[in-house]
Amino acid sequence: MRTRCSAQISKASLRNFLLGAALSLVLAAPASAADCVTGSKAAPAEIISACTAIIDQASNPGSDRVAALLVRADANARTSGGLTQALRDIDRAIALDGKNARAWRLRGDLLREAGGDLNRATSDLSKAIELDPQDAEAYELRGVAYTNQRRLDRALADYDKAIKLKPDYAQAWSDRGATYYLNGDNDKAVADLSEALRLDPNRARSYTNRGAAYKKLGQLDKSVADDSEAIRLDPKVPEYYDNRGLAYAAMKDYDKAIIDYNQALQLAPRPNFFTNRGDSYQFRGEFGAALSDYNDALKLDPNFAKTYNNRAVLYTKMGERKKALADYETALRLDPGNTNAADGRRTMMAEIAKFGAGPPQPLAANSGNGPSFDCADAKREVEKVICADPQLGMLDRQLAEAYERALKSMNRRSAADLRKSQHDFLATRDASFRRPGYDLKKVMQDRLQRLNAIEG
């Protein structure tokens, strides 16, 4: 997940201080300049026009022109492609009044929001704090910039200061909670995000962030509930559906997870959404659908290491050792610290050394290496999955052999009961295979243990 707990700042909070800076214009300005002061109710084009009239009038006091430049900057920032002009306006404002803390704060936040030079952004926000050490919003915005740089200790210190200056600052509580999540402090994340929601119950982002922390804590019902509330508040954000899908997948409710991934992909076809849906298809035993999703993810992002790793797991289950090894190696090249890919590559190299790298041939029932039935004639989906996984194939053969041995050790009545029990086991296996949470390997292992106990 763009990280589910990434901190975000609304431009509405910026506009509050911009309008406050321009209030000195209300009484003295002509009627047309009112749109520059009360810009929140006017279209950006109207605000820009009204502010320009003030800025271009050389006889206006410098303080009025600075205030108008800041309001016009905010309006430009809200228009398509207007960020460059917004930054030019703030540069002019700072040139006119280098001690205007709000100008430094706004420029720092716009630089951060643009994803540009974060060091320059934190420098500007630090200047704003130097000029006005009581400005809680400047601390909060610098905390966001530090979070984006993954300088989490500094970010947390800034959020602490913002909250100390302004205890009811919901945004600061929310962003500190998000940063605690990134830092692995999930209990603190839940506490802070809960306080943010107490102060402002309509923060969809805080709900989904708290849901992520609940998921890390294993409280999956609470995670689903929070993601559902985020979706209710803002149903057009694809990440919220993806986040809830991840919680459902952790609950092994893959059907619901796939429904949520479908909705996320409908809103935005992103590689991580395809990968997450592919994972659920893989767990559900639908290998073809899983492979298609992984391939679609890599078309969108050929450097997505997680997808290569997960597709390698799928290829391993399908017996495609050469393809699995190639994907593990690509995952490691893109993400050298991926221990799962390193372990997978090591295992696959050993298998190739022992069995070869060629694609698997259909296993016959008399091969001694596969399941008890002929994979060339496999019709049921569960049988195809057993054929694709050497461990499951061996388990199936062991089950069949244990069943035959147990039959031979029984009298006629007991043997009849065992035949019925085995028939019921297979029927239940076939009917339950695709249900959420069904663990085929464990079910087969449990059945083998019972048969061996009968034999003994």
C-alpha positions as CSV (number, residue, x, y, z in Angstrom):
1,M,0.0,0.0,0.0
2,R,1.2,3.5,-1.2
3,T,1.8,3.0,2.5
4,R,-1.6,3.0,4.0
5,C,-0.5,5.3,6.7
6,S,1.1,8.1,4.7
7,A,0.3,11.5,6.2
8,Q,-1.7,14.0,4.1
9,I,-2.4,17.7,4.6
10,S,-5.5,19.5,3.3
11,K,-5.1,22.7,1.5
12,A,-8.1,24.0,3.4
13,S,-5.9,24.5,6.5
14,L,-3.4,26.5,4.3
15,R,-6.2,28.7,3.1
16,N,-7.2,29.5,6.7
17,F,-3.9,31.3,7.4
18,L,-3.8,32.9,3.9
19,L,-7.2,34.5,4.4
20,G,-6.2,35.6,7.9
21,A,-3.1,37.3,6.4
22,A,-5.3,39.2,4.0
23,L,-7.9,40.5,6.4
24,S,-6.2,43.9,6.5
25,L,-7.5,44.4,3.0
26,V,-11.2,44.1,3.8
27,L,-11.9,47.7,4.9
28,A,-9.5,49.6,2.5
29,A,-9.8,47.5,-0.6
30,P,-12.2,48.3,-3.5
31,A,-15.2,46.0,-3.9
32,S,-13.5,43.9,-6.6
33,A,-10.7,43.1,-4.2
34,A,-13.1,41.3,-1.8
35,D,-12.7,38.1,-3.8
36,C,-9.0,38.2,-3.0
37,V,-9.9,38.2,0.7
38,T,-12.9,35.9,0.8
39,G,-11.4,33.6,-1.8
40,S,-12.8,30.4,-0.3
41,K,-16.2,31.3,-1.8
42,A,-14.9,32.3,-5.2
43,A,-13.6,30.4,-8.2
44,P,-9.8,30.3,-8.4
45,A,-9.8,32.4,-11.6
46,E,-11.8,35.1,-9.8
47,I,-9.5,35.1,-6.9
48,I,-6.4,35.3,-9.1
49,S,-7.9,38.3,-11.0
50,A,-8.9,40.2,-7.9
51,C,-5.5,39.6,-6.2
52,T,-3.6,40.6,-9.4
53,A,-5.3,44.0,-9.3
54,I,-4.0,44.5,-5.8
55,I,-0.5,43.2,-6.6
56,D,-0.1,45.2,-9.8
57,Q,-1.1,48.5,-8.1
58,A,2.3,49.9,-7.1
59,S,0.8,52.4,-4.7
60,N,-0.6,49.7,-2.5
61,P,1.3,49.1,0.8
62,G,3.8,46.3,0.6
63,S,2.0,44.4,3.3
64,D,-1.2,44.4,1.3
65,R,0.7,43.2,-1.8
66,V,2.4,40.4,0.2
67,A,-1.0,39.2,1.5
68,A,-2.5,39.3,-2.0
69,L,0.5,37.3,-3.3
70,L,-0.1,34.6,-0.8
71,V,-3.8,34.3,-1.5
72,R,-3.1,34.3,-5.2
73,A,-0.5,31.6,-4.6
74,D,-3.1,29.4,-2.9
75,A,-5.5,29.9,-5.8
76,N,-2.9,29.1,-8.3
77,A,-1.9,25.9,-6.4
78,R,-5.6,24.8,-6.8
79,T,-5.6,25.1,-10.6
80,S,-4.2,22.5,-13.0
81,G,-0.5,23.3,-13.7
82,G,-0.6,26.3,-11.4
83,L,2.0,25.1,-8.9
84,T,4.9,26.8,-10.7
85,Q,3.1,30.2,-10.6
86,A,2.1,29.6,-7.0
87,L,5.8,29.2,-6.0
88,R,6.7,32.3,-8.0
89,D,4.1,34.3,-6.1
90,I,5.5,33.1,-2.7
91,D,9.1,33.9,-3.9
92,R,7.9,37.5,-4.6
93,A,6.2,37.7,-1.2
94,I,9.4,36.5,0.6
95,A,11.4,39.0,-1.4
96,L,9.1,41.8,-0.2
97,D,8.9,40.6,3.4
98,G,11.6,38.0,4.3
99,K,10.2,37.8,7.9
100,N,6.7,36.7,6.9
101,A,6.5,33.3,8.6
102,R,3.4,32.3,6.8
103,A,5.1,32.8,3.4
104,W,7.9,30.5,4.4
105,R,5.4,27.9,5.7
106,L,3.3,27.9,2.6
107,R,6.3,27.6,0.3
108,G,7.8,24.7,2.3
109,D,4.5,22.8,2.2
110,L,3.9,23.4,-1.5
111,L,7.5,22.1,-2.2
112,R,6.7,19.0,-0.1
113,E,3.4,18.5,-1.8
114,A,5.0,18.7,-5.2
115,G,7.3,15.9,-4.3
116,G,10.3,17.9,-5.1
117,D,13.2,18.9,-2.9
118,L,12.2,17.8,0.5
119,N,15.4,19.2,2.0
120,R,14.4,22.6,0.8
121,A,10.9,22.1,2.0
122,T,12.1,21.3,5.6
123,S,14.5,24.2,5.4
124,D,11.6,26.6,4.5
125,L,9.4,25.2,7.3
126,S,12.3,25.5,9.8
127,K,12.6,29.2,8.8
128,A,8.8,29.6,9.4
129,I,9.3,28.0,12.9
130,E,12.3,30.3,13.6
131,L,10.2,33.3,12.8
132,D,7.1,32.1,14.7
133,P,8.0,29.4,17.3
134,Q,4.3,29.2,18.4
135,D,3.0,28.1,14.9
136,A,1.6,24.6,15.5
137,E,0.8,24.1,11.8
138,A,4.4,24.8,10.8
139,Y,5.6,22.0,13.1
140,E,3.0,19.7,11.8
141,L,3.8,20.4,8.2
142,R,7.5,19.9,8.8
143,G,6.6,16.6,10.6
144,V,4.9,15.5,7.3
145,A,8.0,16.4,5.3
146,Y,10.2,14.5,7.7
147,T,7.8,11.5,7.5
148,N,8.1,11.6,3.7
149,Q,11.9,11.5,4.1
150,R,11.5,8.5,6.6
151,R,13.2,10.6,9.3
152,L,10.6,9.3,11.7
153,D,12.2,10.4,15.0
154,R,12.3,14.0,13.8
155,A,8.8,13.8,12.5
156,L,7.5,12.5,15.8
157,A,9.2,15.3,17.7
158,D,7.5,17.9,15.5
159,Y,4.1,16.3,15.9
160,D,4.7,16.3,19.7
161,K,5.4,20.0,19.6
162,A,2.3,20.7,17.4
163,I,0.1,18.8,19.8
164,K,1.6,20.5,22.8
165,L,0.9,23.9,21.2
166,K,-2.6,22.9,20.0
167,P,-4.0,19.9,21.9
168,D,-7.2,19.7,19.7
169,Y,-5.2,19.6,16.5
170,A,-6.8,16.5,14.8
171,Q,-4.5,16.6,11.8
172,A,-1.4,16.4,14.0
173,W,-2.8,13.5,16.0
174,S,-3.7,11.7,12.8
175,D,-0.3,12.2,11.2
176,R,1.6,11.3,14.4
177,G,-0.5,8.1,14.5
178,A,0.4,7.4,10.8
179,T,4.1,7.9,11.7
180,Y,3.9,5.6,14.7
181,Y,2.5,2.9,12.3
182,L,5.4,3.4,9.9
183,N,7.7,3.1,12.9
184,G,6.1,-0.2,13.9
185,D,4.5,1.2,17.1
186,N,1.0,0.0,16.3
187,D,-0.5,0.4,19.8
188,K,0.6,4.1,19.8
189,A,-0.7,4.4,16.3
190,V,-4.2,3.2,17.3
191,A,-4.2,5.5,20.3
192,D,-3.3,8.6,18.3
193,L,-5.6,7.8,15.4
194,S,-8.5,7.2,17.9
195,E,-7.9,10.6,19.4
196,A,-7.9,12.2,15.9
197,L,-11.2,10.6,15.2
198,R,-12.6,11.7,18.6
199,L,-11.7,15.3,17.6
200,D,-12.9,14.9,14.0
201,P,-15.1,11.7,13.4
202,N,-15.3,12.4,9.6
203,R,-11.6,11.7,8.8
204,A,-11.7,8.8,6.3
205,R,-7.9,8.7,6.1
206,S,-7.6,8.3,9.9
207,Y,-10.0,5.3,9.8
208,T,-8.1,3.5,7.1
209,N,-4.8,4.2,8.8
210,R,-6.1,2.9,12.1
211,G,-7.4,-0.1,10.2
212,A,-3.9,-0.8,9.0
213,A,-2.6,-0.7,12.6
214,Y,-5.4,-3.0,13.8
215,K,-4.4,-5.4,11.0
216,K,-0.8,-5.5,12.2
217,L,-2.1,-6.2,15.7
218,G,-4.1,-9.1,14.4
219,Q,-7.4,-7.4,15.2
220,L,-8.9,-8.1,11.8
221,D,-12.6,-7.5,12.6
222,K,-11.7,-3.9,13.8
223,S,-9.5,-3.5,10.7
224,V,-12.4,-4.4,8.4
225,A,-14.8,-2.1,10.4
226,D,-12.4,0.9,10.1
227,D,-11.8,0.4,6.3
228,S,-15.6,0.1,5.8
229,E,-16.1,3.4,7.6
230,A,-13.5,5.0,5.4
231,I,-15.3,3.7,2.3
232,R,-18.6,5.0,3.6
233,L,-17.1,8.5,4.1
234,D,-15.2,8.6,0.8
235,P,-16.2,5.8,-1.6
236,K,-14.1,7.1,-4.5
237,V,-10.7,6.3,-2.9
238,P,-9.3,3.0,-4.3
239,E,-6.8,2.4,-1.6
240,Y,-9.6,2.0,1.0
241,Y,-11.0,-1.0,-0.9
242,D,-7.5,-2.5,-1.3
243,N,-6.9,-2.0,2.4
244,R,-10.1,-3.8,3.3
245,G,-9.3,-6.5,0.8
246,L,-6.0,-7.1,2.5
247,A,-7.8,-7.5,5.9
248,Y,-10.2,-10.0,4.3
249,A,-7.3,-11.9,2.8
250,A,-5.7,-12.1,6.2
251,M,-8.9,-13.6,7.5
252,K,-8.7,-16.1,4.6
253,D,-12.0,-14.7,3.2
254,Y,-10.6,-14.6,-0.3
255,D,-14.0,-14.1,-2.0
256,K,-14.7,-10.8,-0.2
257,A,-11.1,-9.8,-0.7
258,I,-11.4,-10.3,-4.5
259,I,-14.6,-8.2,-4.5
260,D,-12.8,-5.3,-2.9
261,Y,-9.8,-5.6,-5.2
262,N,-12.2,-5.6,-8.2
263,Q,-13.6,-2.3,-6.9
264,A,-10.1,-0.8,-6.3
265,L,-9.1,-1.8,-9.8
266,Q,-12.2,-0.3,-11.3
267,L,-11.3,3.0,-9.7
268,A,-7.6,2.8,-10.5
269,P,-5.7,0.0,-12.3
270,R,-2.6,-0.1,-10.1
271,P,0.1,-2.8,-10.0
272,N,-0.3,-3.5,-6.3
273,F,-4.0,-4.0,-6.7
274,F,-3.5,-6.6,-9.4
275,T,-0.8,-8.3,-7.3
276,N,-3.0,-8.4,-4.2
277,R,-5.9,-9.9,-6.2
278,G,-3.5,-12.4,-7.8
279,D,-2.4,-13.5,-4.3
280,S,-6.1,-14.2,-3.3
281,Y,-6.6,-16.1,-6.5
282,Q,-3.5,-18.1,-5.8
283,F,-4.7,-19.0,-2.3
284,R,-8.0,-19.9,-3.7
285,G,-6.3,-22.4,-6.1
286,E,-7.2,-20.4,-9.3
287,F,-3.7,-20.4,-10.8
288,G,-4.7,-19.1,-14.2
289,A,-6.4,-16.1,-12.8
290,A,-3.5,-15.4,-10.4
291,L,-1.0,-15.6,-13.2
292,S,-3.0,-13.2,-15.4
293,D,-3.1,-10.7,-12.5
294,Y,0.6,-10.9,-11.8
295,N,1.4,-10.4,-15.5
296,D,-0.9,-7.4,-15.7
297,A,0.8,-5.9,-12.6
298,L,4.2,-6.3,-14.3
299,K,3.0,-4.6,-17.5
300,L,2.2,-1.6,-15.4
301,D,5.4,-1.7,-13.3
302,P,8.1,-4.0,-14.6
303,N,10.2,-3.2,-11.5
304,F,7.7,-4.4,-8.9
305,A,9.8,-6.9,-6.8
306,K,6.9,-8.2,-4.8
307,T,5.0,-9.3,-7.9
308,Y,8.0,-11.3,-9.2
309,N,8.4,-13.0,-5.8
310,N,4.7,-13.9,-5.6
311,R,4.6,-15.1,-9.2
312,A,7.6,-17.3,-8.4
313,V,5.6,-18.9,-5.6
314,L,2.9,-19.6,-8.1
315,Y,5.3,-21.0,-10.7
316,T,6.6,-23.3,-7.9
317,K,3.2,-24.7,-7.2
318,M,2.7,-25.2,-11.0
319,G,6.0,-27.1,-11.2
320,E,7.5,-24.5,-13.5
321,R,10.9,-24.5,-11.8
322,K,12.9,-22.6,-14.4
323,K,10.3,-19.8,-14.5
324,A,10.2,-19.7,-10.7
325,L,14.0,-19.4,-10.4
326,A,14.0,-16.6,-13.0
327,D,11.4,-14.6,-11.0
328,Y,13.1,-15.2,-7.7
329,E,16.3,-13.8,-9.2
330,T,14.6,-10.8,-10.6
331,A,12.9,-10.1,-7.3
332,L,16.3,-10.2,-5.6
333,R,17.9,-8.0,-8.2
334,L,15.2,-5.4,-7.6
335,D,15.1,-5.9,-3.8
336,P,18.3,-7.4,-2.5
337,G,17.0,-7.5,1.1
338,N,14.0,-9.7,0.2
339,T,14.6,-12.8,2.4
340,N,11.6,-14.6,1.0
341,A,13.0,-14.4,-2.5
342,A,16.4,-15.5,-1.3
343,D,15.0,-18.5,0.4
344,G,12.8,-19.3,-2.6
345,R,15.8,-19.1,-5.0
346,R,17.9,-21.4,-2.7
347,T,15.1,-24.0,-2.6
348,M,14.5,-23.8,-6.3
349,M,18.1,-24.2,-7.2
350,A,18.2,-27.3,-5.1
351,E,15.1,-28.7,-6.8
352,I,16.5,-28.0,-10.2
353,A,19.7,-29.7,-9.3
354,K,17.7,-32.8,-8.2
355,F,14.8,-32.9,-10.7
356,G,15.9,-30.7,-13.6
357,A,14.5,-27.4,-14.9
358,G,12.2,-28.7,-17.6
359,P,8.4,-28.2,-17.3
360,P,6.7,-31.0,-15.4
361,Q,5.1,-33.9,-17.3
362,P,1.6,-35.1,-16.2
363,L,2.2,-37.5,-13.4
364,A,0.7,-41.0,-13.8
365,A,-0.8,-42.9,-10.9
366,N,1.8,-45.6,-11.2
367,S,4.8,-43.2,-11.4
368,G,5.5,-43.6,-7.6
369,N,6.2,-39.8,-7.4
370,G,2.7,-38.3,-7.8
371,P,-0.8,-38.6,-6.5
372,S,-2.8,-41.8,-6.4
373,F,-4.7,-40.8,-9.6
374,D,-3.5,-40.1,-13.1
375,C,-3.0,-36.3,-13.5
376,A,-3.5,-36.5,-17.2
377,D,-7.1,-37.4,-16.5
378,A,-7.6,-34.8,-13.7
379,K,-11.0,-33.1,-14.1
380,R,-11.8,-31.5,-10.7
381,E,-10.1,-28.2,-9.7
382,V,-8.8,-29.7,-6.4
383,E,-7.2,-32.6,-8.4
384,K,-5.4,-30.1,-10.6
385,V,-4.1,-28.3,-7.6
386,I,-2.9,-31.6,-6.1
387,C,-1.1,-32.5,-9.3
388,A,0.6,-29.1,-9.5
389,D,2.0,-29.3,-6.0
390,P,4.5,-32.1,-5.3
391,Q,3.8,-32.0,-1.6
392,L,0.1,-32.4,-2.1
393,G,0.7,-35.1,-4.6
394,M,2.8,-37.1,-2.2
395,L,0.2,-36.6,0.5
396,D,-2.6,-37.9,-1.7
397,R,-0.6,-41.0,-2.5
398,Q,0.2,-41.6,1.2
399,L,-3.5,-41.2,2.0
400,A,-4.5,-43.8,-0.6
401,E,-1.9,-46.2,0.6
402,A,-2.8,-45.7,4.3
403,Y,-6.5,-46.2,3.4
404,E,-5.8,-49.5,1.6
405,R,-3.6,-50.8,4.5
406,A,-6.3,-49.9,7.0
407,L,-8.9,-51.7,5.0
408,K,-6.9,-54.9,4.9
409,S,-6.5,-54.8,8.7
410,M,-10.3,-54.6,9.4
411,N,-13.2,-57.0,9.5
412,R,-16.0,-56.6,7.0
413,R,-18.2,-54.3,9.1
414,S,-15.4,-52.0,10.1
415,A,-14.2,-51.9,6.5
416,A,-17.6,-50.8,5.3
417,D,-17.6,-48.0,7.8
418,L,-14.2,-46.9,6.7
419,R,-15.3,-46.9,3.0
420,K,-18.2,-44.6,3.8
421,S,-15.9,-42.4,5.9
422,Q,-13.4,-42.1,3.0
423,H,-16.2,-41.3,0.6
424,D,-17.5,-38.6,2.9
425,F,-14.0,-37.2,3.3
426,L,-13.5,-36.9,-0.5
427,A,-16.9,-35.4,-1.1
428,T,-16.4,-32.8,1.7
429,R,-12.9,-32.0,0.3
430,D,-14.2,-31.4,-3.2
431,A,-17.2,-29.3,-2.0
432,S,-15.2,-27.2,0.5
433,F,-12.0,-26.7,-1.4
434,R,-12.8,-23.1,-2.6
435,R,-14.4,-21.9,0.6
436,P,-12.6,-19.1,2.5
437,G,-10.1,-20.4,5.1
438,Y,-10.0,-24.0,3.7
439,D,-6.5,-25.4,4.2
440,L,-6.2,-28.4,1.8
441,K,-2.8,-29.4,3.0
442,K,-3.8,-29.5,6.7
443,V,-7.0,-31.3,5.9
444,M,-5.1,-34.0,4.1
445,Q,-2.5,-34.3,6.8
446,D,-5.2,-34.6,9.5
447,R,-6.9,-37.4,7.4
448,L,-3.6,-39.2,7.0
449,Q,-2.9,-39.1,10.7
450,R,-6.4,-40.6,11.4
451,L,-5.9,-43.4,8.9
452,N,-2.4,-44.2,10.2
453,A,-3.9,-44.4,13.7
454,I,-6.5,-46.9,12.5
455,E,-3.8,-48.9,10.9
456,G,-1.8,-48.9,14.1
